[in-house]
Amino acid sequence: MTLAEATELAAALELDVDDIAICHACLSFVSLAIDSGDERKVAGSITRMAPDLWTEGLAQPVRLALERARKRCVANAEEAMVAVDKSGPS
């Protein structure tokens, strides 16, 4: 899946971080890296923070959102479900 496809899929999932019991400070490390535009910083931040966010409570909402997206025939939702089941947040 390309970056553009992943971005489209993420937007289609309609996840609201205010509705998910995850650490917003931890999430801010990722969002600040994204805002920097530096792809290496983004990748590093995601690699460091994703496992913690996942275990804090992101796993179930993401899986449920992917299932809803798959039922709506959102592009790449099925592929993402398989990847999440196989590898979790990485």
N, C-alpha and C positions, 0 to 999 in steps of 0.2 A: 504494500500500500504506500502510495506517495505521501509526502507531507501535506499536500493540498487535499488529498482524499481523507487523510486522518483528521485534518482540521475541519472539514465538512462533516465528517461523522461525529466528531466531538460536539460540534454545535447542534447537531440533530439529537443528541442524547438528552438535552435539556436538563442537565444536572445543575442544581443550585447549591453552591458550597455553604450557604447559610442554612440549608436544610439537612446537612450531613455533619455528623459529629466527628469532624476532623480538626486538627490544629491549624488555625488560620495563620499563625506565625510560621509554621512549617511550610504551608502553602505559599506564603509570601516569598520564600527563597526561590521558588520556582517562578512565580510571577515576575519578580524583579529580574531574574535571568532572562525571561522572555522579553521583558521591556527593553533590556539592553541590546537585543538584536544579535547578540554573539551566540552563534549556534553551539560552540563548544561549552560555553557557560550553561546554556539551556540543557544540553545533554548531560553535563555533569550534575547539575542541580536535580534533574529528574532521576538520574541514577542514584543519587544520595537520598532523596526524599520520598520517592515512590514507595519503597517497601514500608516505611513508617506510616505514610498516609493510608496505604492499603490495609495494614493491620489495625489502624485506628478506626476504621469504619468505612473506607471508600470501596472496599471489595463488593459488598452486597449491592449498594446502589448502582455501581457500574454494571454489574451483571444483570440486574433487573432492567436498567435502561437499555442495555444492548439487546435484551430479549424483546423489549417493546419496539425497539428500532428494527429488529429482524422481522417482527410481525408486520410492521409498516413498510417492509421491503426497502429500507434505507440502504443505500449502496455501502458495501463493505462491513455491514453489521455482523453478518455470519462469520466472515473472516476474522473480525476482531473478537468475537465470542470464542472461537477456536483458540486464538492466540492467548486470550486471557485465561482460559481453562488450562492451557498448556504451561504458560509461563508466569501467570499472575501479572504483576505490574511492570515487569521488565520487558 
